[in-house]
Each structure stands twice: as structure tokens, then as C-alpha cells.
Amino acid sequence: MLNKIVLSMATLRLVSGSLEIIAAIIMLRLNQIDKALVVNSSLALVGPIILISTTTIGLVGLSDKLSLDKFIWVLAGITCLMVGILKK
């Protein structure tokens, strides 16, 4: 039987991947650069949301196994990722 936390994380990633494929198909069907760019820009919002959600679910699943020091290191790493992704 699958772990519920792992199943939730994998489901989010499957949804994210499916959205990427659907967006690519939409871009091909629109066949216009400006509209394809709008579709692509919409995906830029989805990626970080999926990353944060998946990581949060994983951390909740590990919260009883992580010491406070390790938890702080993980949060610092996530913060660095988000600054790198969202920094303009």
C-alpha cells in the first residue's frame, strides 16, 4: 500500500506535468507567439505553487523525524530556492 504523503506528492506532480503538456498543446493550436507567451507565463505561476505544496506535504510527513536543526536547514534551502525563482 502506498504512503498517503507520497501519493499526495506524486499526484501534485502528475497534475503539474499534465498542465505542462496541455499548455504545450494549446500553444501549438494557437500558433501565435504572443498567445503562446501568455500561456507560458501562466505556467510560471503554477510551478512555484506546486513546488511549495509538494515540499510542504513532504515536510509535514517528516516533521516527527526531523530535528529542529535539520528542519531549519530545510526551510533555509526552500527559502533560497524561492528567492532564486521569484527574484526579479
Backbone as CSV, one residue per row, in Angstrom:
resi,resn,N_x,N_y,N_z,CA_x,CA_y,CA_z,C_x,C_y,C_z
1,MET,0.843,-1.187,0.000,0.000,0.000,0.000,0.887,1.249,0.000
2,LEU,0.488,2.242,-0.756,1.256,3.480,-0.875,1.046,4.379,0.337
3,ASN,2.112,5.053,0.706,2.049,6.043,1.764,1.198,7.218,1.270
4,LYS,0.297,7.714,2.107,-0.606,8.798,1.707,0.147,10.081,1.371
5,ILE,1.213,10.340,2.099,2.008,11.552,1.839,2.672,11.451,0.467
6,VAL,3.281,10.314,0.196,3.944,10.106,-1.102,2.919,10.161,-2.225
7,LEU,1.768,9.568,-2.012,0.704,9.587,-3.025,0.259,11.024,-3.302
8,SER,0.119,11.828,-2.255,-0.277,13.232,-2.430,0.775,14.012,-3.206
9,MET,2.041,13.796,-2.860,3.119,14.495,-3.557,3.167,14.090,-5.030
10,ALA,3.049,12.800,-5.285,3.092,12.312,-6.669,1.890,12.815,-7.466
11,THR,0.741,12.879,-6.832,-0.460,13.372,-7.519,-0.288,14.825,-7.927
12,LEU,0.254,15.634,-7.029,0.506,17.038,-7.384,1.462,17.148,-8.563
13,ARG,2.492,16.321,-8.572,3.458,16.358,-9.677,2.815,15.873,-10.981
14,LEU,1.947,14.881,-10.901,1.236,14.424,-12.102,0.321,15.516,-12.649
15,VAL,-0.361,16.215,-11.761,-1.214,17.333,-12.180,-0.362,18.413,-12.837
16,SER,0.772,18.732,-12.215,1.670,19.739,-12.766,2.173,19.337,-14.149
17,GLY,2.603,18.098,-14.291,3.081,17.617,-15.588,1.990,17.633,-16.646
18,SER,0.788,17.260,-16.236,-0.341,17.277,-17.166,-0.641,18.693,-17.642
19,LEU,-0.553,19.655,-16.713,-0.763,21.052,-17.101,0.293,21.519,-18.101
20,GLU,1.528,21.070,-17.912,2.609,21.424,-18.852,2.303,20.880,-20.253
21,ILE,1.874,19.640,-20.321,1.556,19.026,-21.620,0.365,19.724,-22.265
22,ILE,-0.665,20.001,-21.471,-1.844,20.693,-22.005,-1.451,22.080,-22.522
23,ALA,-0.600,22.776,-21.778,-0.155,24.104,-22.206,0.606,24.022,-23.532
24,ALA,1.443,23.008,-23.682,2.183,22.847,-24.940,1.226,22.608,-26.109
25,ILE,0.217,21.798,-25.887,-0.778,21.540,-26.943,-1.533,22.818,-27.293
26,ILE,-1.898,23.589,-26.262,-2.593,24.859,-26.509,-1.717,25.805,-27.321
27,MET,-0.431,25.870,-26.978,0.488,26.734,-27.723,0.549,26.327,-29.192
28,LEU,0.624,25.032,-29.423,0.680,24.547,-30.810,-0.605,24.871,-31.563
29,ARG,-1.725,24.736,-30.886,-3.005,25.013,-31.554,-3.191,26.504,-31.827
30,LEU,-2.733,27.348,-30.888,-2.862,28.799,-31.097,-1.958,29.283,-32.221
31,ASN,-0.753,28.713,-32.296,0.190,29.002,-33.372,0.490,30.495,-33.538
32,GLN,0.503,31.215,-32.406,0.842,32.639,-32.419,1.786,32.894,-31.242
33,ILE,2.856,33.614,-31.514,3.881,33.834,-30.495,3.328,34.562,-29.282
34,ASP,2.556,35.622,-29.500,2.061,36.409,-28.370,1.136,35.599,-27.469
35,LYS,0.265,34.803,-28.060,-0.642,33.981,-27.260,0.099,32.829,-26.577
36,ALA,1.077,32.265,-27.267,1.880,31.196,-26.663,2.664,31.737,-25.471
37,LEU,3.114,32.966,-25.568,3.837,33.584,-24.462,2.929,33.790,-23.245
38,VAL,1.689,34.130,-23.477,0.722,34.281,-22.383,0.499,32.936,-21.695
39,VAL,0.343,31.882,-22.476,0.159,30.543,-21.911,1.402,30.151,-21.104
40,ASN,2.564,30.400,-21.659,3.816,30.070,-20.976,3.964,30.858,-19.666
41,SER,3.583,32.118,-19.693,3.663,32.943,-18.493,2.722,32.435,-17.402
42,SER,1.600,31.896,-17.794,0.667,31.326,-16.824,1.295,30.145,-16.095
43,LEU,2.108,29.389,-16.805,2.789,28.253,-16.177,3.810,28.704,-15.143
44,ALA,4.325,29.899,-15.306,5.295,30.411,-14.346,4.676,30.585,-12.960
45,LEU,3.377,30.738,-12.897,2.684,30.829,-11.610,2.455,29.454,-11.001
46,VAL,2.203,28.482,-11.843,1.868,27.140,-11.366,3.087,26.445,-10.756
47,GLY,4.248,26.581,-11.368,5.452,25.886,-10.921,5.801,26.114,-9.456
48,PRO,5.938,27.375,-9.032,6.267,27.622,-7.626,5.179,27.153,-6.656
49,ILE,3.930,27.263,-7.068,2.836,26.803,-6.198,2.926,25.299,-5.982
50,ILE,3.191,24.562,-7.055,3.339,23.102,-6.935,4.563,22.771,-6.089
51,LEU,5.665,23.484,-6.310,6.883,23.253,-5.529,6.631,23.468,-4.041
52,ILE,5.995,24.565,-3.692,5.717,24.856,-2.287,4.766,23.819,-1.699
53,SER,3.735,23.467,-2.436,2.752,22.498,-1.940,3.375,21.129,-1.718
54,THR,4.131,20.659,-2.695,4.753,19.338,-2.591,5.764,19.305,-1.442
55,THR,6.558,20.342,-1.327,7.548,20.404,-0.249,6.874,20.470,1.113
56,THR,5.807,21.236,1.212,5.082,21.344,2.475,4.515,19.999,2.892
57,ILE,3.917,19.291,1.965,3.372,17.965,2.268,4.486,17.036,2.742
58,GLY,5.623,17.061,2.059,6.753,16.224,2.442,7.286,16.569,3.823
59,LEU,7.380,17.868,4.108,7.875,18.291,5.414,6.916,17.910,6.536
60,VAL,5.638,18.009,6.274,4.653,17.589,7.276,4.815,16.097,7.555
61,GLY,5.049,15.332,6.503,5.249,13.892,6.671,6.515,13.555,7.442
62,LEU,7.536,14.410,7.326,8.800,14.161,8.010,8.936,14.887,9.341
63,SER,7.972,15.693,9.685,8.110,16.568,10.852,8.424,15.814,12.143
64,ASP,7.931,14.608,12.303,8.219,13.855,13.517,9.607,13.218,13.490
65,LYS,10.242,13.157,12.314,11.553,12.516,12.178,12.705,13.513,12.091
66,LEU,12.394,14.792,11.846,13.439,15.808,11.695,13.687,16.530,13.014
67,SER,14.956,16.736,13.318,15.291,17.568,14.471,15.070,19.026,14.080
68,LEU,15.022,19.884,15.061,14.792,21.304,14.793,15.902,21.879,13.912
69,ASP,17.151,21.477,14.157,18.273,21.958,13.343,18.101,21.585,11.869
70,LYS,17.771,20.331,11.614,17.594,19.884,10.232,16.401,20.560,9.587
71,PHE,15.345,20.758,10.347,14.155,21.426,9.829,14.491,22.853,9.405
72,ILE,15.289,23.544,10.210,15.703,24.909,9.873,16.558,24.922,8.605
73,TRP,17.450,23.940,8.441,18.258,23.847,7.220,17.384,23.621,5.992
74,VAL,16.378,22.779,6.124,15.464,22.521,5.003,14.710,23.797,4.649
75,LEU,14.201,24.498,5.651,13.490,25.752,5.395,14.400,26.798,4.755
76,ALA,15.658,26.839,5.178,16.614,27.773,4.572,16.828,27.427,3.097
77,GLY,16.934,26.152,2.796,17.100,25.727,1.402,15.898,26.076,0.550
78,ILE,14.713,25.868,1.091,13.486,26.210,0.358,13.410,27.716,0.130
79,THR,13.795,28.471,1.137,13.797,29.934,1.006,14.749,30.369,-0.108
80,CYS,15.922,29.766,-0.150,16.883,30.084,-1.220,16.309,29.758,-2.594
81,LEU,15.647,28.615,-2.718,15.014,28.244,-3.995,13.958,29.270,-4.400
82,MET,13.127,29.649,-3.456,12.056,30.579,-3.793,12.607,31.964,-4.159
83,VAL,13.639,32.417,-3.458,14.268,33.703,-3.816,14.851,33.616,-5.219
84,GLY,15.495,32.501,-5.528,16.079,32.328,-6.850,15.036,32.263,-7.954
85,ILE,13.903,31.670,-7.656,12.845,31.524,-8.665,12.079,32.826,-8.849
86,LEU,11.753,33.474,-7.757,10.848,34.621,-7.822,11.547,35.978,-7.884
87,LYS,12.861,36.009,-7.690,13.600,37.273,-7.687,13.561,37.897,-9.078
88,LYS,13.256,39.177,-9.141,13.189,39.864,-10.438,14.433,40.647,-10.698
